[in-house]
Amino acid sequence: MGFDFVLWSWLTFALPIQQQNLPQQVVVNKKEIKTEQKTGVASFYHNKFEGRKTANGEIFDNDKYTAASNHFKLGTYVKVTNQSNGKVVYVKVNDRMGHPGRMIDLAEVAAQDLKFIGRGTTKVKIEPVSAAEGKRQILAQKNGIAATPSGNEL
């Protein structure tokens, strides 16, 4: 080992490192809300499922604003818009479905509000919403108040 190497080692590790004026990185913690909007075909539950347990353990009732979907987590509240007439309904996903060609299977009350009972299926846009907004809108729907696009009651 030569003197040059010893001197280099000593100078490299023994002397204080000079601070460089590098730009500071600002770290911002943002809570992102995923708006995984989906489009597809909606149908509605057959009456034979009335009274049966759903995937999350609730008892299915065609008069409650609920839905089955394999595209959203159980417990997710979604806004469903009928693309043919613009009607909107809010539902809670509480079940899974076996039909691979459909995006969502709605309770009959929701299908009635979207005005597609006669046809059986319709094209829809589905957007996840916060639990607070979903609960508020479902309560408004039960009380006969139309769902509002902004999430506020009339």
C-alpha positions in Angstrom: 0.0 0.0 0.0 1.5 3.3 -1.0 1.7 6.6 0.8 -0.6 8.1 -1.9 -3.4 5.6 -1.0 -3.1 6.2 2.7 -3.1 10.0 2.2 -6.2 9.7 -0.1 -8.0 7.5 2.4 -7.3 9.9 5.3 -8.3 13.0 3.3 -11.5 11.3 2.0 -12.8 10.0 5.4 -11.2 12.3 8.0 -12.1 15.7 6.6 -15.6 17.0 7.0 -17.8 16.8 3.9 -18.7 20.2 2.5 -22.4 20.7 2.1 -23.6 21.2 -1.4 -26.5 23.6 -2.0 -28.9 21.1 -3.5 -32.5 22.0 -4.0 -34.6 20.6 -1.1 -37.2 18.0 -2.0 -40.6 18.8 -0.5 -42.5 15.8 0.5 -46.3 16.3 0.6 -48.5 13.6 1.9 -51.6 13.7 -0.2 -54.5 11.3 0.3 -55.5 10.3 -3.1 -59.1 9.4 -3.8 -59.2 6.8 -6.5 -62.0 7.5 -8.9 -62.1 4.3 -10.8 -65.0 5.2 -13.0 -66.3 2.2 -15.0 -68.9 1.7 -17.7 -70.7 -1.4 -18.6 -74.1 -3.3 -18.5 -76.4 -3.2 -15.5 -79.1 -5.7 -14.7 -81.2 -6.3 -11.6 -81.7 -9.1 -9.1 -84.3 -11.7 -9.7 -86.9 -12.1 -6.9 -85.6 -15.6 -6.1 -82.7 -14.0 -4.2 -85.0 -12.2 -1.8 -84.2 -13.2 1.8 -80.9 -14.9 0.9 -77.6 -13.9 2.5 -75.3 -11.7 0.4 -71.5 -12.0 0.2 -71.0 -9.7 3.1 -73.6 -11.5 5.3 -76.5 -9.0 4.9 -79.9 -10.4 4.0 -80.9 -9.4 0.4 -83.9 -7.2 0.1 -85.1 -5.9 -3.4 -86.4 -2.7 -1.6 -82.9 -1.6 -0.4 -80.4 0.3 -2.4 -77.8 -2.4 -2.8 -75.9 -4.1 -5.6 -73.7 -7.0 -6.6 -70.5 -6.4 -8.5 -67.2 -8.1 -9.1 -65.5 -4.9 -10.0 -65.7 -3.0 -6.6 -64.8 -4.0 -3.1 -67.7 -5.1 -0.8 -68.9 -2.2 1.2 -68.1 0.4 -1.6 -70.8 3.0 -2.3 -71.2 3.8 -5.9 -73.1 6.3 -8.1 -74.8 4.6 -11.0 -75.8 6.7 -14.0 -78.1 5.2 -16.7 -76.4 6.4 -19.9 -79.5 6.3 -22.0 -81.6 8.7 -19.8 -79.2 10.3 -17.3 -81.0 9.0 -14.3 -78.8 8.5 -11.2 -79.0 6.2 -8.2 -76.6 5.5 -5.3 -76.2 1.9 -4.0 -73.9 0.0 -1.7 -72.1 -3.0 -3.1 -72.8 -5.9 -0.7 -72.7 -9.0 -3.0 -70.8 -10.7 -5.8 -72.4 -11.8 -9.1 -72.0 -14.7 -11.4 -72.6 -13.0 -14.7 -69.3 -12.2 -16.3 -70.8 -9.9 -19.0 -72.3 -7.5 -16.6 -70.7 -4.8 -14.5 -73.4 -4.5 -11.8 -76.6 -6.2 -10.6 -78.9 -3.8 -8.9 -81.7 -4.3 -6.4 -85.1 -3.8 -8.1 -85.8 -0.5 -6.4 -82.6 0.9 -7.9 -83.4 -0.5 -11.4 -86.9 1.2 -11.1 -85.3 4.5 -10.3 -83.0 4.2 -13.3 -86.0 3.3 -15.5 -84.8 0.1 -17.1 -87.1 -2.5 -15.6 -88.9 -3.1 -18.9 -85.7 -3.8 -20.8 -83.9 -5.8 -18.2 -80.5 -4.3 -18.8 -79.0 -0.9 -19.6 -75.6 0.7 -20.1 -74.4 2.5 -17.1 -71.5 4.6 -15.8 -70.4 3.6 -12.2 -68.3 5.9 -10.0 -67.2 5.1 -6.4 -68.2 7.7 -3.9 -67.3 8.2 -0.2 -69.3 6.3 2.4 -70.7 9.5 3.8 -72.0 10.7 0.4 -73.3 7.2 -0.4 -75.2 6.9 2.8 -76.6 10.5 2.5 -77.8 9.9 -1.0 -79.4 6.5 -0.2 -81.3 8.1 2.6 -82.4 10.9 0.3 -83.5 8.3 -2.3 -85.5 6.4 0.4 -87.2 9.7 1.3 -88.1 10.4 -2.4 -85.5 13.1 -2.9 -83.8 12.8 -6.3 -80.0 12.2 -6.2 -78.1 15.4 -7.0 -74.9 15.4 -9.0 -72.9 17.5 -6.5 -73.7 15.2 -3.6 -75.9 17.8 -1.8 -79.5 17.3 -1.0 -82.0 19.6 -2.6 
